[in-house]
Amino acid sequence: MNAIAEKPFQEIMPKAILAKLGNLNGDTIHILVATDLDAHLRYGVQWVVVTDRQVVVVPEQGDNGQIIVPIEEVKSVKVEERVGSGTLEIERKTGATVSVPYSRTMMSKFAEVADAIRQLSEDEALELPTQLEETHCHTCGKRLPEKNGVCAACLKKWETFRRIVSYMAAYPVKMVVTILLTLVSALLTLLPPKVTQYVIDGVLGSDFALVVIPFIETTDRVERLGLLISALVVVRVAIWGIEVATQWLGRSLGLRAIGDLREDLYRAFQLLPVRFYDKRKVGALVSRMTNDTDRMEGLMVYDFYFIFSNIMMFVGILGLLFWTSWELTLYVLAPIPLIIFAGTKIWYRIMGFWTRWSGKWSRLYAQLNESIHGIRVVKAFAQEEREGKRFDEHNEALMDVSVGGERLWFAFFTVTNFFMSFGVFFVWYIGGRQILNDELSLGELMAFLSYLWMLYQPLRWFGDFYSFILRAFASAQRVFEVVDGEPEPFDNPNAVRKERIDGDLKFENVYFGYDPGKPVLKGVDLDVKAGEMIGLVGKSGTGKSTLINLICRFYDPDRGQVLVDGVPMNDLALNDLRSQIGMVHQQPFLFDGTIADNIAYGNPSATFDDVIRAALAAEAHEFIVKKPDGYDMRVGERGNRLSGGEKQRISIARAILHDPRILILDEATSSLDTPTEKKIQAAIARLVEGRTTFAIAHRLSTLRSADRLVVIDEGKVAEEGSHEELMERQGIFYRLVKTQQESTAVVGVGAIEGDAAEDS
């Protein structure tokens, strides 16, 4: 048997372990993965090998032998989450259950392994994902700041910097002019020390007449002094003027570039799939748009031209120092190799601090966002102090990592400055001896000292800038992670265009789970005809909303497919599909605009008369005209200036005006009182005519008008039929109705005696 090439589920196994698997010859190996815990929950390795005929568990250490479970002997398989670890549990039809432990970092991988074993045991076609969520860097093995994040230790510094600069290169004229002005400014800045040298040697010195000064032919001291001082004034004025122009152009360039970057980031947020948001907090994402881009803005707007200026200054000064006295220059530069070596070593530690700093900021933003949006709940339960303590914990964690990073950088920068300052002492001593020996003039020594202090300026700037750029790079990697995210396939050139769909929907053996290896839908088969109204029924968590999510293509099935008018949904143009789907959520979301704007959100070209007709159909017109500003009333953030029932009716009006081919009603009347609900039911009855409609309602009586009820249980279609047919069958739906009648018949807080009769 040969070594297996490393893939997500086929890792490279040591030859010693491969030798133990001789009995697998002839089997097709589907999975070959290692754990990081042994059977006794100690750090160690066990190998799990899954073939088409058996599952084999092989310990890497010890002589405990193998555990072999034939596929036909597998009764069930699952993953169990425990404190700090998890286990792959393989229950056999006969014999003890096999438990394979692993750390929590391998949860995703072994959830997929469990699902693969289940597929094989149930004679299904094996399907494995080609990519897993990464918690550790595949290059260096260090833990990532977040799943699928960018490793700080392996960050490509120059690639990141090049990409930041590429946003500025979108404005080539401004960029080139800025660089040229920076070059001229740097060259002019090198002139004053040289002029000072000529003043000392060519005017104030005893041998002034022997000193040749470029462009000055007179030997009169006063004339020479006047001309040299005039030259200094002209140079200083020119430097000032060029710096003003450079900063004006540079800041304009940087602000445009960061504006483009923010636009790309926002569009990426809009185009990324819903799955991207499932495990990320809103505050953490807002932090990337605010805190992280602010860091990058400082680099683009204020420091871009300083980089070129100080590099040119450093190179120019170094050249002049060598030209003036190469011996003195070597003494000055003696500590630099050691500093560069130490800087490369400290880079990864500093970068780790600032990467963690960005993560701590994200958690702080997330906590702040959550507490503000939930302020009514916080106050209702008198938990202000508790939330304050939670914020303090995040704030302390942010402060600790900030202090650690600054302390490390301060120590490094202070020590390097101390060593660099010793160059001045060497210059005075050795340079003084050269003057005494007539090897160097006083003017040259003073010019050398001026250049030396000028050399320290860019070195100190690079020291401060190095710390800042580390933070900017850490922020850039988080921003580019979003920008580089795989967007939804809106621009697929091979997609099937369908400007008007009929509304036929068919689910064929659909499996789907939000987490790897944990399917919510398990082999759903459902055929819905155009214009049919389907009521989705079932207990909470059985998969009703998940089915709706697949219809909207917020997610793609893990296995199986959904057909729209006979065309696989994945092949349809995404915009064509979603533009013909309307949805009324259980908790409607309204934008901070006017009532009219919210009703017309799905149809921006609608006239005001269209908006009024939709509001009338949704029984919303009456309460809207009673508002102080009528249809021009601003609803506030998330519609908080309206009641729950009012928001629901505006949401229904929005769906009516959108005029979709597929309509989804997710508890559409949950926030309405009984009289209004009856009016809305009549409006919905008119709305669903000629449209394929899916309705979810926990109050089962509201689904009587559905053409067909589909009962979802444990991720599968358990029952189908009309209300009367399912009641006669006395199955799951019958028990749900009876349970609901019994619960609503109980008079208590919030219960009304008449409800039972209404729901029967």
N, C-alpha and C positions, 0 to 999 in steps of 0.2 A: 504494500500500500504506500502510495506517495504522500508527501506532505500536502496539506490542503492550502490553497491560496487564501490569503486573508480577505474576508468579506464580512458584512455585518453578522452573518450567522455561520461563517466558516473560518474560524480563527486558526492560526498556525499552532499545531500541537507538537510538543517535543517528541523526538524520535523514540525515546524510551516508552512513552505512553502509546505511541502508534504501534509499537511492537506488541502491546497487550491486546490490540484489536484485530488480531489475525482471524478470529472467527467471524468478522464482518465481511470477509471477501465475498463478493457477489452482490452485496447489498448496495443500494443507492443511498449515499450519505446526503441527507438534506440539511442537517444542522450539526455543527461541531463548535461548541462554545465552552468557555471556562468560567467557573465561579471564582469568588475571592474569599470564600469561607469554606472550611472543611466541615465534616459531618458533626463535629463537636463545637461548632460556632467559633472556632479559632481562625485567625488569618491563615489561609491555605488555599489550595486549588483543587477543585474537582472538575472533571470534564464530563459534559453531557453530550452524548452522541445520539442523534435521532436519524434512523434510516427508514426505508419504506416498510420494514418488518419488525423493528424493535427499537427500544430506548435503552441506552447503556449509560450507566454512571460509573466513572472511573476516577478514583482518588489519585492525585499526582504523587503523594507521599504515602509511605506505609505499604503493607502487604495485605490490606483488607479485601483485595480482589474487586471484582466488578459486581454491579447490580444490573441484572438484565430483565427488562419487562417487555415481553412480546406485545406488539401493537394490538393484537386481538384480545389481550388480557387487560387492556386499559379500560376501566369502568368510567372514570372521570378524571379530569385534570384541572387544576386551578392554581392561582398564586395567592398566597396569604401575606398580608402586610403585618409586620410586627414592629416592636420598638427597636429602631436602629437597623432592622434587617427585614428580609422577606424569605419565603420558602416556595419552592416549586413542589406542589403536592400531587403525586400520581397515585390515585386509588386503583388498586387492582381488583379484578373480579374475585380472585382467590389469593389470599396472602396479605401480608402487611402493606400498608401505604408507604410509598417511597417519598422521603422528604429531602430536598436538596436546598440547603440554605445559601444565601448570598447577601451582600450589603445593599442598602437602599439605592446606591448609585446604579445598580443593575436591574432595577425594577422594570424599566421599559423593555429591556432585552428579554428577560425571562417571562414577561407577560406575553410577548410574541411567541416565545418557545412553547408556552403552555397552549396557546391557541393553535399552533402548528400541530402539536401532538393530538389535540382534540380533532382537528380536521382529518388527520390520518386515521384516527380510531373510528371516525364516522364515515370513512370512505369518501371524503370530499376531496376535490382537487386542491392540492396544497398551494397556498399563496402566501408569500412572505414579503414584507416591505423591503425595499432596496436601501432604505436609509433609516437610521434610528436617531432619536434625540440624543445629543451628546452632552454629557455632564463633565467629562474630562477631556483635556486636549489630546488629540490622537498623536501629536508629535512629541510633547514632553511629558504627558501624563498628569499634568497639574489640573486641579479642579477649576472649571470655568466659572466666571462670576455669575452666570445664569445659563440655563439650558440653551444649547446651540449658540452660545456666545463666542466672543473672540478672546483667545488666550493672550493675556498681557505680556507673558514672557516670550511668546513667539510673534508678537506684533512686528510687522515689517515697517520700521520707522520711516525710511525714505519713500516706500510705496505709499504710506499714509500721507506724508508731506506732499508728494507729487500729486496725489489725488485732490488734496485741499487746494493746491496751486492751480489745478486744472479748472476749478470754478472761476478763478481770476483770469485764466488764459482765455476765457470766453469773451473777454474784452481786450483784444491784443493791442490796440493802439494805446489805450491808457496804461496797460501793463508795460509795454516797451518804453514809452515816454517816462514812466515812473522809474524804471531801471536805469535809463540813460541819465536822467537828472540825478539819481542817486550816485551814479558813477562820477559825474562831474563834481558833485558836492564832496564826495570822498577825496577826489584828487585835490580840490581846492583846500580842503582841511589839512592836507599835508604841507601846504606852503608856509604858514606862519612860523613854525620852528626854524625853517630854513632861512626865512627873512630875519628872524632873531639872531641866527648865527652870523649873518652878514652885518647886522648892526653891531654886534660885539667885536667881530674880527675886522670888519671893513670900515668901521666908524670910530668905535671906542678904543680899539687896540692900538698899541704903539706902532705896529707895522701895517697900519691900515692902508697905506698907499700901495702895498704889495699885493693886497687882496683883490682878485678880479671878481666883480659883481656883474652877473648877466644883465644886459640892457642898460647898464649905467656906466658911462664913460668918464664922468667927472671924478676927480680925486679930492674935491673940497668936502670936508667933513659935514658941514651944515647942509650942503646940497644933497649929499648922499643920505644923511639922516632924514631930510624932508621927503626925498623920493621913496625911501624904504618905508617910512611911516605911512605915506600915501598909499603905497602898495598894500600895506596891512589893512588899511581902512577899506580899500576897494575889495580886497579878498573877503573881509568879514561881511561887508554889505552883500557881495555876490552869494556867499554861503547862506546868509539869512534869507535872501530872496529865493534861492533855489530850494531851501528847506521848506519855506512856506508853500511854494508850488508843488513840491513833492508830497507834502503831507495832505494838501488839498486833493491832489489827484489820487494819492494812495488810499485816503479814507473813502473817497467816492468809489474807487475800484473795489475796496474791501466790502463796503456796504452793499453794493450791487451783487457781489459774489455771495455774501452770506444770505442775501435775500433770495437768490436763486437756490441756494442749498435748502433754506427753509421751505421753499415751494416744493422742491423735490421730496423733502421729508414728509410734508403734509400730503402730497399726492400718493406717496408710498403708504401712508396710514390709510388713505381712502381705498387703495387698490389691493392691499394685503387681504388674504382670506380671513374669515371669521375665526378659524382655528388659531391664528396668530394671537388673537386677543383673549382666548380662553383662559390662559394661565398667566396673564400679565395684568397688573393693576393699572388703572387709568392714571393714577398719580405718577407711576414709574414711567409711563409713556410721555406724559406731559413734561416730565423732567428732561427728556431728551430734546424736546422742542424749545424749552426755556433754558435750563441750566447748561446743558451740553452745547447748544448752539451759541450761547453767550460766550463760553470759553473759546469756541472757534472764531467767533466774531472778533474777540480781542486779538487773536493771531492774525486774522485777515486784514482788519482795519488799522490796527496800530503798530503791529510788529513786522509786517511783511517787508516794507522797504528798509526797516532797521536791520533785517537779516542781511540783505545785500550790502547795505552801507557798512556795517561792521565787518563783514567778510572782506570787503574791498579795503577798508581801513587797516585791518589786521595784516593783509598781504602786503599792502603798500608800505606800512610802517616797518614791517619785518625786512622788506627789501632795502629801505633807507638805513635801517640799523646795521645791516650787514655791510652796506656800502660805506657807512661812516667808520665802523670798527667791528670787524667780524669777531675779534677776540672777546670784546665786551658783550656782543650779542650772544655768543655761545654760553657765557656765564649766566646771562639773564634767562636763557631758555633751558638751562640745565634741569630745572624741576618739571618742565612740561611733559616729557614722556611718562614720568611717574603719575602726574595728574591725569593724563589721558587714560592710562591703564586703570587707575582707580575709578575714573568716571565710567568706563565701560562696565566695570564690575558692579558699580552701584546702580546702574541704569535699571536693571530688572527689579531690584528691591524698591526703588522709587516708583517705577511703573506699576508695581503691584499695589503700592499704597494708593496711588491715584485712581487705579481701577476700582479698588474697594471703596475709595472715597465717592466715586460716581454711583456705585451701588447703594451706599448708605444714603446719598442724597435722594435716590429714587425711592427708597423705603420711607424716607421722611416725607417726600411729596405724596406718596401713596397714603400714608397715615393722615396727612393734612387734608387731602382730597376726600377721603372716606369720612373723617369726622365732620367736615363742613357739610357734605351732602346728607349725612345722617344726624344733623344737629338736633332735629326734633325728637328722634329716638333717644339720643344722649340725654336731653333735658327731661324727656318723659320718664326715664328710669333713673334720673338723678345720678348720672355716671360721669359728670364733668371731671371730677378728681381722677377717676380711673383713666379717662382718655388723656388727661394731662400727664399722668405717669407713663402711659404708653408713648406719648410724644417725647417725654424726657428721655426715655430709654433710647429711642431712635436718635435723638439729638446728641446724647452722650456718646453713642457709638460713632456718630459722624465726627464729633469733636475728638475722640480718641484716635481715629485713623488720621485725621487732619494733623493733630499734634505729632503723631508718630512720623508722618511723612515730612513735616516741616523740620522736626528735630533732626532727622537723618540728613536732610539736605543742608540744614544750617551747619551741622558739624562738618560735613564734607566741604562746603563752600568756605567756611572760616579757616579750616586747616590749609586749603589750597591757597587762599589769599595770603596767609601767613608765610608760606614758603615762597610765593611769588614776590613778596615785598623785600625779600633778602637780595633781590637783584639790584636794588638801588644802592645798597652798601657796596656791592662788588663794583658797580659803576664808579662811585666816588673814589674808592681806593685805587682800583686799577687805572681808571681814567685819569685820576690825579697824578699818578706816577708817570703816565704817558705824557702829560702836559709838562711835568718837570724834566722829562727826557726829550722834550721837543718832538714827540711822536704824534701829538694831538694838540689842537688849538683849544683855547677856552670856549670859543664860540661853538666848535664842534661838540665839545663835551656838554654844553648847555642844550644844544639842539638834540643831542643823544638823550639827555635826561627828559626833555620835553616829549620826544617820541616814545620814550619808555613809559611815561605816565599816560600818554595817549594809547599805548598798547594795552595798558592795564584796563583802560575804559571798556573796549570791546570784550576783553576777557571777563571783566566783572559783569558786563551786560549779558554775555553768553551764559554766565553762571546763573544769573537770575532768570534769564530766558529759558535755560535748560529745564529749570523747575516748572516754569509756566507751560512750556511746550509739552512736557510729560502729561500735564493735566489736559492740555488741548488734545493730545493724541488719544488719551483715554476716553475723552468725550467724543472724538471723531470716530473711534471704532464703534461706539454705541450708536451714533447717528448713521454711519454707513451700514451697520448691521440691518437697520430698518430699510434704508434705501435699497440695499442689495437683496432684500427679501423677495421670495418668489411671489409675484402678484397673481391675482386671478387671471385666467386666460381671456381677457377682454379683446386682445388684439390677435387672437389666433387666426392666421390667414386661411387655414383649412377648415374653419368652422362652417357648418351648414347655416345659411341665412334663412330665417323664417319670420317675416315681418308680421304675419298673423297666424297664430296657432289655433287649432280647433279645440284642444283641451283634453284629448285622450291621454291618459297616463297609465303606465304599466310598470309595476315592480316585479322584477324577476330574481328570486332567490337573493334578496338584498341582505347583506351583513354590514353593520356599521357600529363603531364604538368610539367614544370621545377619547378614551385612554387605550393605549396599545393592549391588545389581548383581553379587553373587557367589552365584548359586544353588547350594545343596547338593543339593536335589531338583529334577529337571528333567523335568517332565511325567510324574509317577508315576500310573499307572492300576493299581488293585488292588481286587479284590472279595473280601471275606472273609465267610463265612457264620457265623451264630451257632453257637457250640460248636466251631468249627474251631480247630485248633492250627497256627499258622504259625511256621515257623522262619525267621528273618531271617539271611541269610548274605551275606558279602562282606568285602572287605579293609577295613582300618581307614580311616575317613574317607570312606566311600562314601555314607553317609547313613542307616545303620540306626538309630542312636540318634536322629537327627533325625526319622525316621518315628515313633518312639515318642513324642517330644516333641509331635508334632502330634496323636497319638491322645489324649494327656493334655490337650491344648489349652493347653500351656505357651506355644505360639505359634500364630498363625493363618497359613494359607497366604498367600503373596504373590499367587498366582493359583490358580485352580481351587478345589475344595472337597472337604471330607471329609463324608460322610453317615453318620449313625448311625441304624440302623433306618429308612433312607429320609429322615431329616430332616437338613438341613444342620447340621453341628455348631455353627456360629455362632448358630443359632436356638435351640439347646437351653439350658435353664437350666444354668448352669455348675456349680452345686452338685450338681444331680441327676446330671450326667455324672461328675464326679470322685468323688462318693461311691460310685460303682459301678465304680471302677477300682482295682485293687490292683497294687502294684509291688514287686518284689524287685530291688534295685540290685546292681551289681557290687561297690560299696563301700558297704555298708549304714550308715545313720546311726541311732544310738541316742541318745535323750535322757538327760540326767543324772537318772535316776529308778530305780525298781526294775525288775527283769526283768518282773514282772507288768504294771506300768504300760506298759512298752514293747510288750509283746505285745498289750495291749488298746488301744493308741493309736488305731487306726482304728475301734474299737468300744467307746467308754468305758462303755457300759451292760452289757458282758459280765460274767458272773459268774466267780468264781474257777474253778469247774468248767470253764467254757468255755475259760478260759486254759490250764488243764492239758490239755484235749483237743487244743487247737491245738498245744501244745508236744509232745505225744505224736506227733501227725501229722507234725510237722517234725523228729522224732528229736532234740528238744532237752530233753525231760523228764529223761533220764538224767543229763546233765551238770549240769542246774540243781539237782536235789536233792542233788548232791554239794557244792554251794557252801555256805559257812558259814551264810548266811541264806536259802538256797533261793530261792524266788520273790521274797522281800523284799530280796534283795541289790541294792545300788545299783551300777549299771554304770559310773558315772563319766562324765566329759565325753566325748562321742562314743563311749561304750562302751569306753573305754581299759582297763578292768579285765577285759575279756574278750578271748579270742583271736579271730583273724579268722574261723575256722570257727564259733565260738560265736555271734559277732555275726550271721553269715549265717543260721544256723538260727533265731535269734530273729526275724530279719527275715522269714524264710519263715513262721514261726508267726504273726507279725503279719498277713501277707497272708492266711493261712488263716482266721484269726478274722474278718477284715474281710469275708470272703465276697463277693468282687467278681463282677460279671458279665463284666468284661474283666480278664484277668490279664496282666501284663507281667513277664517273667523276663529280666533283663539280666545275663547271666553269673551266674545264681543259684547255681551250684555251684562257682564259681571258687576259693573259699577253703577247700574241703573236701578231706580226704584221700580216697583211693579207696574204702575200705570205707564211710565215712560218705556219700560221694557216691552209692553204690548204694542206700543206704537212702533218701536224699533223693529220688532219681529215682523210687522207688516211691511216696513221699509226694506228689511232684509229679504223678505219674500219676493219683493219686486226686483231687488238687486240681483238675486241669484238666478233669475230667469235667463236661460241661454248660456250660463257660465258653469264651468266645472268648479264646484265648491267643496271645500273641506272645512268642517266645523268641529271644534273641540268645545265641549261644555260639560262641567261637572254636574250641573242641574240637568238631569237626563230628560226632563219633560220638554226642554227647549229644542230637542232634536227630533221631535215627533214628525216634523215636516220633511226630514231627510229622506231621500229616495232609498238609501241603504245605510245601515249602521254597521260599522266595522269595529269589532271588539279586539283590542290589542292586549295581550297578556304574556308577560315574560318575554317581550320582544318579538312575538309572533302573532299572526292573525289567527285568533282563536275562534271567532264566530263572525258570520255575516248574515244580514237579512234585515227586513223591516222591523219596526218597533214591535208590532204584533207577533211576527214570526219568532223573534227572539224571546219574547215573553212566553209564548207557547212552548218553546224548547226548554225553558226553565234551566238554563245553563248559567254561564258567568254573568251575562247581562241581567238576567232575571234576579240573580242574587244581589247585584249592584243596586237595582231599583228597589228591592225590598229593604236592603240595608239603609238606603237613603230615605225611604219613607219612614222607617222606624226612627231614624235619627232626627228628622225634621218634625216628627210628631211630639217629640219631647219638648215641653214648654220650659224654657229657662232663659238665661241671659242671651238676648239677641234672637230668640226663637219665637215663632208666631204659630198659633194653633192651626191656622188655615193653610199653612205651607204644605202639610202632608197631602191634603186633598188636591192642591194645585199640582204637586209633583207626581201624582199617581197616574 
